[in-house]
Amino acid sequence: MVRHGESTANALNRYTGWSDVDLTKMGEQQAHQAAKQLSGMEIEHVHTSVLKRAIMTAYLIQDDLNINYVPITKTWRLNERHYGALRGQNKDKTRKEYGVEQVRLWRRSYYTMPPKLSKPDANIGPYKYLDPKVMPLSESLFQAYNRIIPYYVDSIAPRLLDGKNQLIVAHGSTIRALIKYLERISDKDIDGVEVANGKPLIYELDSKLEIIESNRK
Ligand SMILES: O=C(O)[C@@H](CO)OP(=O)(O)O
């Protein structure tokens, strides 16, 4: 699992969520670094979100590994957690306005929802055929988990059971949800888990999809 490289919003310290922002030059370099760490692994399927910071990271990694031919699935289910009305705001500014503890809860608690949008985003582009009823106004990690894990169960686990290594290029909270599921981390303890840009988390699983080894500290 790889979190996308640094985005323009990360560089400006802004809440991002479903905003579709580009990678910075540093973000592209982080993707190349990630590819170096993955070299030698036989990857048979790539999964990413419908957000271009993850898609571009995936493409750069595929290109460096010379596995451009490997099928890639882009799904809204792997999108970052939706940051609601915080989207686009500067994180330090919100700390000053709402306090450090409130911001910590919005960013890292499992059940806290960020303030909602007044109406959902338009059903256009990658969301054109997505049931409007599931377009979020904002999401807690719990809500994001409930859309992410069915994708893991339906589309990633069957290929793992078939012995296939797969690359998931996604987002901080998407990957936190997957870590929570794979490592059975409690609702409380997940608030201490951080995921760095462009640093592959490699899990080796047994035939029951339990972890044999991982490089996550
Ligand atoms: O803004 C976001 O969408 C995420 C990831 O960059 O930020 P945070 O780490 O604050 O959840």
PDBQT file of the ligand as one rigid body, heavy atoms in Angstrom, charges set to zero:
ROOT
HETATM    1  O1  LIG A 301      -6.280  16.654   4.001  1.00  0.00    +0.000 OA
HETATM    2  C1  LIG A 301      -6.473  15.424   3.853  1.00  0.00    +0.000 C 
HETATM    3  O2  LIG A 301      -7.300  14.961   3.052  1.00  0.00    +0.000 OA
HETATM    4  C2  LIG A 301      -5.692  14.461   4.723  1.00  0.00    +0.000 C 
HETATM    5  C3  LIG A 301      -4.543  13.826   3.997  1.00  0.00    +0.000 C 
HETATM    6  O3  LIG A 301      -3.687  14.733   3.399  1.00  0.00    +0.000 OA
HETATM    7  O4  LIG A 301      -5.185  15.183   5.801  1.00  0.00    +0.000 OA
HETATM    8  P1  LIG A 301      -5.160  14.711   7.318  1.00  0.00    +0.000 P 
HETATM    9  O5  LIG A 301      -3.834  14.039   7.516  1.00  0.00    +0.000 OA
HETATM   10  O6  LIG A 301      -5.259  16.004   8.053  1.00  0.00    +0.000 OA
HETATM   11  O7  LIG A 301      -6.333  13.816   7.548  1.00  0.00    +0.000 OA
ENDROOT
TORSDOF 0
